[in-house]
Structure formats: structure tokens, C-alpha cells
Amino acid sequence: MAKNDTKKDEGAPEADAPETPPAENTPNPAPEADAPKAIVPVVVRPLRDSLVRNSWPTRDEAINVFRNPVGIDGNLDPWWESNFLKFVEPPFRMVTSWQEINPNTGKMENKLLRRFRVHERVKPSIDRILAALWQEYGRDQEKIEADDLHLFGGGFEFRKQRNSSRLSLHAYGAAIDWDPDNNPQGSKWNPEKGVPQILIDLFKAEGWTWGGDFKGASVDPMHMEACIE
């Protein structure tokens, strides 16, 4: 064996590394404070901005667009009624403008109107109009009633036009009346007591015709119809 050769003692244990003594009374570092979150204002888009200008038919075209509701016996066609009329549920409380006997109390009362029927072609338009109207009034029932907008004067009704042999737009489910007592047919619109301007504007924004624009004895400020005069 060479002079400088040494044999490693493979059986000798290796020395453990010295342990670092634990720090005494070392406080935990304080957590970093979260940065304040920016407050993003909620912008409520007016629903009136989402109204759609529809291309409604003329009176002569109504039978082609809304289909003929008259059955072979001259009465309302049950097939037409079941296939083309849909329910609208107003977002605010409405009642009939006329009174009926309440069987529970025996008194004459305005009947609560949970829903009413219209033609399926006009239902989306009415839904948008009523939703926008409800928003315009701050979703406040008292404000709605202060302007008599809760008084429903009629929707679908199978009948002819007054003093005419032609079907009314009500017979197609394409017309609605509001508060007849303060907006009687044959009288000019009264801005103080009649339907409010906002209702007229919303219906016109959807392409409806307002009866207050009719001429002569036909003027009918309670009336809105999905038709072009």
C-alpha cells in the first residue's frame, strides 16, 4: 500500500449538522392588508331603450297576419282561440275598470286581474311595454294607481267594431283599453285625467297606434292597437 494512501472508514457515522436553536419570542409577521376594492356603480339601463319598433299590419292586412278568428258558424273559432291567444301577466297589480259582484262579500268590486289574453304575435311587445312602464314608475304600485294605470279596460274580445260590420282589433287579441271612465270614446284626450303621456310614448315606441290620434267621432284615447291606420 502506498505511503499516502489511507483507507476510508466506511463504517464511521457522519456528523450531524448543528441545529439552529429556535428563536425566542419571535412574533408572527402581520398579514398584509387587502387593498380596498373599487366600488363599481351599478348602471340600470332604462327598459324603454330596449323597445322594438314593430311593423304591424294595416286593418285590411290584420286577417292575414293574425289569422281569421271567425269559425264556420260565424262565432269564435275554438281552434283559433286555443292556438293563437296567450296570457300576459302584468308586473304590477291590475284590476278591471268595471265592477262585478264579489261572491264572497256580495258587494260590487273591481275584479283583480292576474292575467289577460292577447294574440301571440303581440304578447312579446306588451310584455316589454309593461316592464318598461313598471320601471318608469319606480316599481311603485301607489304611483301606478295614482295615474289609474291599474285600471284594465279590456283586451281580447270577440266582437265587431262599433257601428261597423268589420271585426274589431280586440277580436284578434291585438288591442288594449285603459281606464275607459277617464278616456271615453268620442272625447279628446285630457292630459290631466286621461292616460299619461308615458303610456302613449311606450306603445308608440313599439309601433302601436293610439286611439287618441283617431279623427272625429272615432277618437278613442283609452285604446291602443297593434295596427297601422
Secondary structure, DSSP 4 states (H G I P E B T S, - for coil): --TT-----TTSPPPPPPPPPPPSS-PPPPPPPPPPPP-PPP----GGGG-----PPBTTTHHHHS---B-TTSSB-HHHHHHHEEEE--SS-EEEEEEEE-TTT-SEEEEEES-EEEETTTHHHHHHHHHHHHHHTTT-HHHHHHTTTTEEEE-----BPTTSSSBPGGGGT-EEEE-GGGS-TTS---TTTSS-HHHHHHHHHTTPEEGGG--GGG--TTEEESSB-
